[in-house]
């Protein structure tokens, strides 16, 4: 027995994803309107439903949208809406309500087109939001490939959860395994799913590449650009071309640097502390991780932690009322991760720390003004403006 189900992601939307909630509600209402009680008992579709299903050999243009709001069974709609909720909230947050709605509807259209093209002569009607949900999931893969997905598993007598990067879970499990390798479940429109994934991935990659939506250092387009830079550098170096001087040079044998005992001891201690921090964070023991971080910075102030680790520790230090240490960690975070998608919230936190706890009005004003330009949450924006007004009185 093998059962695998994603149950949550490691990120939460900054703003309420109204468009995604509305789509889930509309799908649920239409599903209830589809059903009627048969004379002999049980539930059946109302007669009008057949007209709005997608039938490849008798295609009507409106069916490319309408079929995506129809569902066959309770399990069908529950499964689709669960995945839409799981992956759609953060995509909605990133694209905004109008952009997200356009992505969803276009995903439905393109997945319907893909299914129709590959099954032109089929008289079997298709219904369900799976293709549109696949487009949203593909968009999540591009926007947040390095986030973690918590997966519940049940393998014979073994039950538990495991965290898997979105890049591998969506790319391998949902796309390759479920829709390309294991196409065994009858009456499933696998080609509509694959068309939806392809559209979501390519559309969002295109928007990132052209600047239609703001990127980050952690989305798939940034990963592709980094890979391409490394490839070009390797090609240049392998041909004995020095990319720093622009000259071709002969290959030289480098003499290994001789390290002193003190340097080796420092490196070993640094490595031990970094491993300890990673271990404590994996165990959700943030207070212990924060203490190790402070020890690490005393040993070497130039040490930089991974983005999420540094942010978690800065938040923990703030919660422990270690205001100066927390501000230093936030400053380091903004210096090295300035393209963080929620950087304005870090700016706000720094401004509050400097203003209320550290009595440093000048950096407080600087960070609060930077936060005020980008904050979208009404409550946070008001807090920021009130604090600025107090400082500038």
KELUM-179069 format. One record per residue (C-alpha): x, y, z; residue in one letter; residue number from 1. Coordinates in Angstrom, 1 decimal, padded with zeros to 4 digits. Example, Ala and Ser with C-alpha at 12.3 -4.5 7.8 and 13.67 -1.06 7.14 Angstrom:
! residues 2
ATOM_x_y_z_type_seq
ATOM_012.3_-004.5_007.8_A_1 .
ATOM_013.7_-001.1_007.1_S_2 .
! end
This chain:
! residues 393
ATOM_x_y_z_type_seq
ATOM_000.0_000.0_000.0_X_1 .
ATOM_001.4_003.4_-001.0_X_2 .
ATOM_-000.4_006.7_-000.3_X_3 .
ATOM_001.2_010.1_-000.7_X_4 .
ATOM_-000.6_013.5_-000.2_X_5 .
ATOM_000.9_017.0_000.0_X_6 .
ATOM_-000.6_018.8_003.0_X_7 .
ATOM_001.0_022.2_003.2_X_8 .
ATOM_003.8_024.4_001.9_X_9 .
ATOM_006.5_026.3_003.7_X_10 .
ATOM_005.3_029.7_002.7_X_11 .
ATOM_002.1_031.7_003.4_X_12 .
ATOM_000.6_034.5_001.3_X_13 .
ATOM_001.1_038.0_002.6_X_14 .
ATOM_-002.3_039.1_001.4_X_15 .
ATOM_-005.7_037.4_001.5_X_16 .
ATOM_-006.0_035.5_-001.8_X_17 .
ATOM_-009.5_036.6_-002.6_X_18 .
ATOM_-009.5_035.4_-006.3_X_19 .
ATOM_-008.5_031.9_-005.3_X_20 .
ATOM_-011.2_031.8_-002.6_X_21 .
ATOM_-013.8_033.0_-005.1_X_22 .
ATOM_-012.8_030.4_-007.6_X_23 .
ATOM_-013.2_027.6_-005.0_X_24 .
ATOM_-016.6_029.0_-003.9_X_25 .
ATOM_-017.8_029.3_-007.5_X_26 .
ATOM_-016.7_025.7_-008.3_X_27 .
ATOM_-018.5_024.4_-005.2_X_28 .
ATOM_-021.7_026.3_-006.0_X_29 .
ATOM_-021.8_025.1_-009.6_X_30 .
ATOM_-021.2_021.5_-008.5_X_31 .
ATOM_-024.2_021.6_-006.2_X_32 .
ATOM_-026.3_023.2_-009.0_X_33 .
ATOM_-025.4_020.3_-011.3_X_34 .
ATOM_-027.0_017.6_-009.1_X_35 .
ATOM_-030.5_016.4_-009.0_X_36 .
ATOM_-032.3_013.5_-007.3_X_37 .
ATOM_-033.2_010.7_-009.6_X_38 .
ATOM_-036.8_009.2_-009.4_X_39 .
ATOM_-035.4_005.9_-008.3_X_40 .
ATOM_-033.1_007.6_-005.8_X_41 .
ATOM_-029.5_008.7_-005.9_X_42 .
ATOM_-027.9_011.8_-007.5_X_43 .
ATOM_-027.7_012.5_-011.2_X_44 .
ATOM_-026.7_015.4_-013.4_X_45 .
ATOM_-029.3_017.9_-014.5_X_46 .
ATOM_-029.9_017.9_-018.3_X_47 .
ATOM_-028.2_021.2_-018.9_X_48 .
ATOM_-024.8_019.9_-017.7_X_49 .
ATOM_-024.0_017.9_-020.9_X_50 .
ATOM_-024.1_021.1_-023.0_X_51 .
ATOM_-021.2_022.6_-021.0_X_52 .
ATOM_-018.9_019.6_-020.9_X_53 .
ATOM_-015.9_019.5_-023.3_X_54 .
ATOM_-016.6_017.1_-026.1_X_55 .
ATOM_-013.6_016.9_-028.6_X_56 .
ATOM_-015.6_015.8_-031.7_X_57 .
ATOM_-018.3_018.3_-031.1_X_58 .
ATOM_-016.4_021.2_-029.6_X_59 .
ATOM_-018.1_024.5_-028.9_X_60 .
ATOM_-015.9_027.5_-027.9_X_61 .
ATOM_-017.6_028.2_-024.6_X_62 .
ATOM_-016.9_024.6_-023.5_X_63 .
ATOM_-013.1_025.5_-023.3_X_64 .
ATOM_-014.1_027.5_-020.2_X_65 .
ATOM_-017.3_026.0_-018.9_X_66 .
ATOM_-016.0_022.4_-018.6_X_67 .
ATOM_-013.5_023.6_-016.0_X_68 .
ATOM_-016.3_024.6_-013.6_X_69 .
ATOM_-018.0_021.2_-013.7_X_70 .
ATOM_-017.2_018.1_-011.6_X_71 .
ATOM_-018.3_014.5_-011.7_X_72 .
ATOM_-018.2_013.4_-008.1_X_73 .
ATOM_-017.7_014.8_-004.6_X_74 .
ATOM_-014.2_013.3_-004.5_X_75 .
ATOM_-013.5_014.9_-007.9_X_76 .
ATOM_-014.2_018.4_-006.7_X_77 .
ATOM_-012.7_018.0_-003.2_X_78 .
ATOM_-009.4_016.8_-004.8_X_79 .
ATOM_-009.3_019.7_-007.3_X_80 .
ATOM_-010.2_022.4_-004.8_X_81 .
ATOM_-007.7_021.0_-002.2_X_82 .
ATOM_-004.9_021.3_-004.7_X_83 .
ATOM_-006.1_024.7_-005.8_X_84 .
ATOM_-006.1_025.9_-002.2_X_85 .
ATOM_-002.7_024.4_-001.5_X_86 .
ATOM_-000.8_025.9_-004.5_X_87 .
ATOM_-003.1_028.7_-005.6_X_88 .
ATOM_-003.0_031.0_-002.5_X_89 .
ATOM_000.7_031.9_-003.0_X_90 .
ATOM_000.4_032.2_-006.8_X_91 .
ATOM_-002.6_034.5_-006.2_X_92 .
ATOM_-000.5_036.6_-003.8_X_93 .
ATOM_002.3_036.9_-006.4_X_94 .
ATOM_000.2_037.7_-009.4_X_95 .
ATOM_-002.6_039.7_-007.8_X_96 .
ATOM_-006.3_038.9_-008.1_X_97 .
ATOM_-006.8_039.9_-011.8_X_98 .
ATOM_-003.6_038.3_-013.0_X_99 .
ATOM_-004.3_035.1_-011.1_X_100 .
ATOM_-007.8_034.9_-012.5_X_101 .
ATOM_-006.5_035.4_-016.0_X_102 .
ATOM_-003.9_032.6_-015.4_X_103 .
ATOM_-006.6_030.2_-014.1_X_104 .
ATOM_-009.0_030.8_-017.0_X_105 .
ATOM_-006.2_030.7_-019.6_X_106 .
ATOM_-005.0_027.5_-018.0_X_107 .
ATOM_-008.5_026.0_-018.4_X_108 .
ATOM_-008.6_027.1_-022.1_X_109 .
ATOM_-005.1_025.8_-023.0_X_110 .
ATOM_-005.5_022.5_-021.2_X_111 .
ATOM_-008.9_022.0_-023.0_X_112 .
ATOM_-007.2_022.8_-026.3_X_113 .
ATOM_-004.4_020.3_-025.6_X_114 .
ATOM_-006.9_017.6_-024.7_X_115 .
ATOM_-009.0_018.3_-027.8_X_116 .
ATOM_-006.1_018.3_-030.3_X_117 .
ATOM_-004.9_014.9_-029.0_X_118 .
ATOM_-008.4_013.4_-028.9_X_119 .
ATOM_-010.1_015.0_-031.9_X_120 .
ATOM_-012.4_012.1_-032.8_X_121 .
ATOM_-013.4_011.3_-029.2_X_122 .
ATOM_-017.1_011.5_-028.3_X_123 .
ATOM_-016.3_011.2_-024.6_X_124 .
ATOM_-017.1_014.4_-022.7_X_125 .
ATOM_-014.6_015.8_-020.3_X_126 .
ATOM_-015.2_018.0_-017.2_X_127 .
ATOM_-013.3_019.2_-014.2_X_128 .
ATOM_-010.9_022.0_-013.1_X_129 .
ATOM_-007.8_019.7_-013.2_X_130 .
ATOM_-006.3_021.3_-016.2_X_131 .
ATOM_-006.7_024.8_-014.7_X_132 .
ATOM_-005.4_023.6_-011.4_X_133 .
ATOM_-002.4_022.0_-013.2_X_134 .
ATOM_-001.6_025.4_-014.7_X_135 .
ATOM_-001.7_027.0_-011.3_X_136 .
ATOM_000.5_024.3_-009.9_X_137 .
ATOM_003.0_024.8_-012.8_X_138 .
ATOM_003.0_028.5_-012.0_X_139 .
ATOM_003.8_027.6_-008.3_X_140 .
ATOM_006.7_025.4_-009.5_X_141 .
ATOM_008.2_028.3_-011.4_X_142 .
ATOM_007.7_031.0_-008.8_X_143 .
ATOM_008.6_029.0_-005.7_X_144 .
ATOM_010.7_026.0_-006.8_X_145 .
ATOM_012.9_026.0_-003.6_X_146 .
ATOM_010.0_026.1_-001.1_X_147 .
ATOM_009.3_022.9_000.9_X_148 .
ATOM_006.1_020.8_000.6_X_149 .
ATOM_005.1_018.7_003.6_X_150 .
ATOM_004.0_015.4_002.3_X_151 .
ATOM_002.0_012.8_004.3_X_152 .
ATOM_002.9_009.2_003.4_X_153 .
ATOM_001.4_005.8_004.3_X_154 .
ATOM_003.6_002.9_003.1_X_155 .
ATOM_002.3_-000.4_004.5_X_156 .
ATOM_002.8_000.0_008.3_X_157 .
ATOM_004.9_003.3_008.0_X_158 .
ATOM_003.0_006.5_008.5_X_159 .
ATOM_004.5_010.0_008.7_X_160 .
ATOM_005.4_013.2_007.0_X_161 .
ATOM_008.5_014.4_005.0_X_162 .
ATOM_009.4_017.8_003.5_X_163 .
ATOM_010.3_017.7_-000.2_X_164 .
ATOM_011.4_020.7_-002.4_X_165 .
ATOM_008.6_021.9_-004.7_X_166 .
ATOM_010.9_021.5_-007.7_X_167 .
ATOM_011.1_017.7_-007.1_X_168 .
ATOM_007.7_017.0_-005.8_X_169 .
ATOM_005.8_018.8_-008.5_X_170 .
ATOM_008.2_018.1_-011.3_X_171 .
ATOM_008.7_014.4_-010.5_X_172 .
ATOM_005.7_013.2_-008.6_X_173 .
ATOM_002.8_015.3_-010.0_X_174 .
ATOM_004.0_015.8_-013.6_X_175 .
ATOM_006.2_012.9_-014.5_X_176 .
ATOM_005.0_010.1_-012.3_X_177 .
ATOM_001.3_010.7_-012.1_X_178 .
ATOM_000.7_012.0_-015.6_X_179 .
ATOM_003.3_010.4_-017.8_X_180 .
ATOM_004.5_007.2_-016.2_X_181 .
ATOM_001.4_005.9_-014.2_X_182 .
ATOM_-001.5_006.6_-016.6_X_183 .
ATOM_-003.6_003.7_-015.2_X_184 .
ATOM_-006.7_005.3_-013.8_X_185 .
ATOM_-009.6_005.2_-016.3_X_186 .
ATOM_-011.5_008.3_-017.3_X_187 .
ATOM_-008.7_010.7_-016.3_X_188 .
ATOM_-007.8_013.4_-018.9_X_189 .
ATOM_-004.0_013.1_-018.4_X_190 .
ATOM_-003.3_015.1_-021.6_X_191 .
ATOM_-005.4_018.0_-020.3_X_192 .
ATOM_-003.3_017.9_-017.1_X_193 .
ATOM_000.0_017.9_-019.0_X_194 .
ATOM_-001.2_020.8_-021.2_X_195 .
ATOM_-002.2_022.8_-018.1_X_196 .
ATOM_001.2_022.2_-016.5_X_197 .
ATOM_003.0_023.2_-019.7_X_198 .
ATOM_001.0_026.4_-020.0_X_199 .
ATOM_001.5_027.4_-016.4_X_200 .
ATOM_005.2_026.8_-016.5_X_201 .
ATOM_005.9_028.5_-019.8_X_202 .
ATOM_003.5_031.4_-019.2_X_203 .
ATOM_005.0_032.4_-015.9_X_204 .
ATOM_008.6_031.8_-017.1_X_205 .
ATOM_007.8_034.2_-020.0_X_206 .
ATOM_006.4_036.8_-017.6_X_207 .
ATOM_009.5_036.6_-015.4_X_208 .
ATOM_011.9_036.7_-018.4_X_209 .
ATOM_010.1_039.8_-019.8_X_210 .
ATOM_009.7_041.6_-016.5_X_211 .
ATOM_005.9_041.5_-016.5_X_212 .
ATOM_006.0_040.2_-013.0_X_213 .
ATOM_008.8_040.9_-010.4_X_214 .
ATOM_011.2_038.0_-010.0_X_215 .
ATOM_013.4_037.0_-007.1_X_216 .
ATOM_016.7_035.2_-006.6_X_217 .
ATOM_014.9_032.0_-005.8_X_218 .
ATOM_012.4_031.5_-008.7_X_219 .
ATOM_013.1_029.2_-011.6_X_220 .
ATOM_014.1_032.0_-014.0_X_221 .
ATOM_016.8_033.1_-011.6_X_222 .
ATOM_017.9_029.5_-011.3_X_223 .
ATOM_018.1_029.1_-015.1_X_224 .
ATOM_020.1_032.4_-015.4_X_225 .
ATOM_022.6_031.2_-012.7_X_226 .
ATOM_023.0_027.9_-014.5_X_227 .
ATOM_023.7_029.6_-017.8_X_228 .
ATOM_026.3_031.9_-016.2_X_229 .
ATOM_028.1_028.9_-014.7_X_230 .
ATOM_027.9_027.1_-018.0_X_231 .
ATOM_029.4_030.0_-019.9_X_232 .
ATOM_032.1_030.5_-017.3_X_233 .
ATOM_033.1_026.8_-017.4_X_234 .
ATOM_033.3_026.9_-021.2_X_235 .
ATOM_035.5_030.0_-021.1_X_236 .
ATOM_037.8_028.6_-018.4_X_237 .
ATOM_038.1_025.2_-020.2_X_238 .
ATOM_039.4_027.0_-023.3_X_239 .
ATOM_042.1_028.6_-021.2_X_240 .
ATOM_040.4_032.0_-021.5_X_241 .
ATOM_040.6_034.2_-018.4_X_242 .
ATOM_037.2_036.0_-018.1_X_243 .
ATOM_038.6_038.6_-015.7_X_244 .
ATOM_041.5_039.8_-017.8_X_245 .
ATOM_040.1_039.0_-021.3_X_246 .
ATOM_043.3_037.1_-022.2_X_247 .
ATOM_044.1_033.6_-023.1_X_248 .
ATOM_046.5_032.1_-020.7_X_249 .
ATOM_048.4_028.8_-020.3_X_250 .
ATOM_047.2_026.5_-017.6_X_251 .
ATOM_049.1_026.7_-014.3_X_252 .
ATOM_049.4_024.3_-011.5_X_253 .
ATOM_048.3_025.9_-008.3_X_254 .
ATOM_050.3_025.4_-005.1_X_255 .
ATOM_048.0_024.4_-002.3_X_256 .
ATOM_047.8_027.2_000.4_X_257 .
ATOM_049.4_026.2_003.6_X_258 .
ATOM_047.1_026.9_006.5_X_259 .
ATOM_048.1_027.5_010.0_X_260 .
ATOM_046.8_025.5_012.9_X_261 .
ATOM_044.8_028.5_014.1_X_262 .
ATOM_043.1_028.9_010.7_X_263 .
ATOM_042.2_025.2_010.7_X_264 .
ATOM_040.8_025.4_014.2_X_265 .
ATOM_038.7_028.5_013.2_X_266 .
ATOM_037.4_026.8_010.1_X_267 .
ATOM_036.5_023.7_012.1_X_268 .
ATOM_034.7_025.7_014.8_X_269 .
ATOM_032.8_027.7_012.2_X_270 .
ATOM_031.7_024.6_010.3_X_271 .
ATOM_030.6_023.0_013.6_X_272 .
ATOM_028.5_026.0_014.5_X_273 .
ATOM_026.9_026.3_011.1_X_274 .
ATOM_026.0_022.6_011.2_X_275 .
ATOM_024.6_023.0_014.7_X_276 .
ATOM_022.4_025.9_013.5_X_277 .
ATOM_021.0_023.9_010.6_X_278 .
ATOM_020.4_021.0_012.9_X_279 .
ATOM_018.5_023.1_015.5_X_280 .
ATOM_016.4_024.8_012.8_X_281 .
ATOM_015.5_021.4_011.3_X_282 .
ATOM_014.4_020.3_014.8_X_283 .
ATOM_012.3_023.6_015.2_X_284 .
ATOM_014.5_024.6_018.1_X_285 .
ATOM_014.9_028.2_017.2_X_286 .
ATOM_016.1_029.5_020.6_X_287 .
ATOM_019.1_027.2_020.5_X_288 .
ATOM_019.8_028.0_016.9_X_289 .
ATOM_019.7_031.7_017.8_X_290 .
ATOM_022.3_031.2_020.5_X_291 .
ATOM_024.6_029.3_018.2_X_292 .
ATOM_024.2_032.1_015.6_X_293 .
ATOM_025.3_034.7_018.1_X_294 .
ATOM_028.3_032.6_018.9_X_295 .
ATOM_029.1_032.3_015.2_X_296 .
ATOM_028.9_036.1_014.7_X_297 .
ATOM_031.2_036.6_017.6_X_298 .
ATOM_033.7_034.2_016.0_X_299 .
ATOM_033.3_035.6_012.5_X_300 .
ATOM_031.0_038.5_011.8_X_301 .
ATOM_031.2_037.9_008.0_X_302 .
ATOM_029.5_034.5_008.2_X_303 .
ATOM_026.2_034.5_006.2_X_304 .
ATOM_023.4_031.9_006.8_X_305 .
ATOM_020.9_030.7_004.1_X_306 .
ATOM_018.1_033.2_003.6_X_307 .
ATOM_015.3_031.4_005.5_X_308 .
ATOM_017.6_030.4_008.4_X_309 .
ATOM_018.8_034.0_008.8_X_310 .
ATOM_015.3_035.3_008.8_X_311 .
ATOM_014.0_032.8_011.3_X_312 .
ATOM_016.8_033.6_013.6_X_313 .
ATOM_016.3_037.3_013.3_X_314 .
ATOM_012.6_036.8_014.2_X_315 .
ATOM_013.6_034.6_017.1_X_316 .
ATOM_016.0_037.2_018.5_X_317 .
ATOM_013.3_039.9_018.2_X_318 .
ATOM_010.9_037.7_020.1_X_319 .
ATOM_013.5_037.1_022.8_X_320 .
ATOM_013.9_040.9_023.2_X_321 .
ATOM_017.5_040.8_022.0_X_322 .
ATOM_016.8_044.0_020.0_X_323 .
ATOM_020.4_045.0_019.0_X_324 .
ATOM_021.3_041.5_017.9_X_325 .
ATOM_018.0_041.1_016.1_X_326 .
ATOM_018.5_044.5_014.2_X_327 .
ATOM_022.0_043.3_013.2_X_328 .
ATOM_020.6_040.1_011.8_X_329 .
ATOM_017.9_041.9_009.9_X_330 .
ATOM_020.5_044.4_008.5_X_331 .
ATOM_022.6_041.5_007.4_X_332 .
ATOM_019.5_039.9_005.8_X_333 .
ATOM_018.7_043.0_003.8_X_334 .
ATOM_022.3_043.4_002.7_X_335 .
ATOM_022.6_039.9_001.3_X_336 .
ATOM_019.0_039.1_000.3_X_337 .
ATOM_017.7_042.5_-000.9_X_338 .
ATOM_015.6_040.8_-003.5_X_339 .
ATOM_013.5_039.0_-001.0_X_340 .
ATOM_009.9_039.1_-002.1_X_341 .
ATOM_008.7_040.4_001.3_X_342 .
ATOM_011.6_042.7_002.0_X_343 .
ATOM_009.3_045.6_003.0_X_344 .
ATOM_008.2_043.6_006.0_X_345 .
ATOM_011.8_043.2_007.1_X_346 .
ATOM_012.3_047.0_006.6_X_347 .
ATOM_009.2_047.6_008.8_X_348 .
ATOM_010.5_045.4_011.5_X_349 .
ATOM_013.9_047.1_011.5_X_350 .
ATOM_012.3_050.5_011.6_X_351 .
ATOM_010.2_049.5_014.7_X_352 .
ATOM_013.3_048.1_016.4_X_353 .
ATOM_015.3_051.2_015.8_X_354 .
ATOM_012.5_053.5_016.8_X_355 .
ATOM_010.9_051.9_019.8_X_356 .
ATOM_013.7_049.9_021.4_X_357 .
ATOM_017.2_051.1_020.2_X_358 .
ATOM_016.5_054.9_020.2_X_359 .
ATOM_018.0_055.4_016.7_X_360 .
ATOM_015.6_057.7_014.8_X_361 .
ATOM_017.7_058.2_011.7_X_362 .
ATOM_018.0_054.5_010.6_X_363 .
ATOM_014.4_054.1_011.9_X_364 .
ATOM_013.1_056.7_009.4_X_365 .
ATOM_015.2_055.3_006.6_X_366 .
ATOM_013.8_051.8_007.0_X_367 .
ATOM_010.2_052.9_007.6_X_368 .
ATOM_010.2_055.1_004.5_X_369 .
ATOM_011.5_052.2_002.4_X_370 .
ATOM_008.8_049.9_003.9_X_371 .
ATOM_006.0_052.5_003.3_X_372 .
ATOM_006.7_052.5_-000.5_X_373 .
ATOM_006.0_048.8_-000.9_X_374 .
ATOM_003.7_047.7_002.0_X_375 .
ATOM_000.3_046.4_000.7_X_376 .
ATOM_-001.3_045.3_003.9_X_377 .
ATOM_-003.4_048.1_005.3_X_378 .
ATOM_-002.7_047.4_008.9_X_379 .
ATOM_001.0_047.2_008.4_X_380 .
ATOM_001.0_050.4_006.3_X_381 .
ATOM_-000.9_052.3_009.0_X_382 .
ATOM_001.5_051.1_011.7_X_383 .
ATOM_004.4_052.2_009.5_X_384 .
ATOM_002.9_055.7_008.8_X_385 .
ATOM_002.0_056.2_012.4_X_386 .
ATOM_005.5_055.4_013.5_X_387 .
ATOM_007.0_057.8_010.9_X_388 .
ATOM_004.6_060.5_012.0_X_389 .
ATOM_005.7_060.1_015.6_X_390 .
ATOM_009.4_060.2_014.7_X_391 .
ATOM_009.0_063.3_012.5_X_392 .
ATOM_006.9_065.4_015.0_X_393 .
! end
